[in-house]
Amino acid sequence: MKIHKPNIKPMKTKYVIIVRHGEYNAGTGSLTNQGKKDVELLGALLLRIIKDAQCGMFYCRMTPRAIETAEILNGIISPALYESERKLFGGGNPDDWSWMQEFVNTQNEFDFLIFVTYRDFGEFFPPYYLRYKETNNLVPERGEAVCINTNTKKCILLPNGMDQLDAFLGKKEKT
């Protein structure tokens, strides 16, 4: 007896979101009150992008400021999801982004991936991932994020790029 298996293609991650940790106190490594506010605002904006997502994955650097930023974002975003998980990562060689490209391309079970990390990651990975297409020099400051739409190959900086959000999401402009 032959068993029919439906032809199910693996889901491709739609959004790769690279968040730079919030402003922090250099003495303690913890986020400042302003840093927490900036991350909360960013979390609300990210909800607009991933509102139709079923599941997502958070990854963060192993620093107190990154962990705290990820926890704030997870608290805002996760209740809207079916499944969410947070993992720590150490990262690879920052001068060779191929490890990250391969990692993103093999994460098929998630609608989005969020990486809470440092400035260089947000500055240099998007152009590498998009094959050095124009990314308008999107460099995330503390509490900001670079979002990549893997379907359209568009990139946006949040919160500064909110006026471009509909185009980023692939929505038609109203005429």
ABEGO torsion letter per residue (X at the ends): XBBBBBBBBBBBBABBBBBBBBBBBAAAGBBBAAAAAAAAAAAAAAAAAAAABABBBBBBBBBAAAAAAAAAAAAAAAAABABBBBBBBAEBBAABAAAAAAAAAABAABABBBBBBBAAAAAAAAAAAAGGBBAGGBBBBBGBBBBBBAAAGBBBBOAAAAAAAAAAAGBBBBX
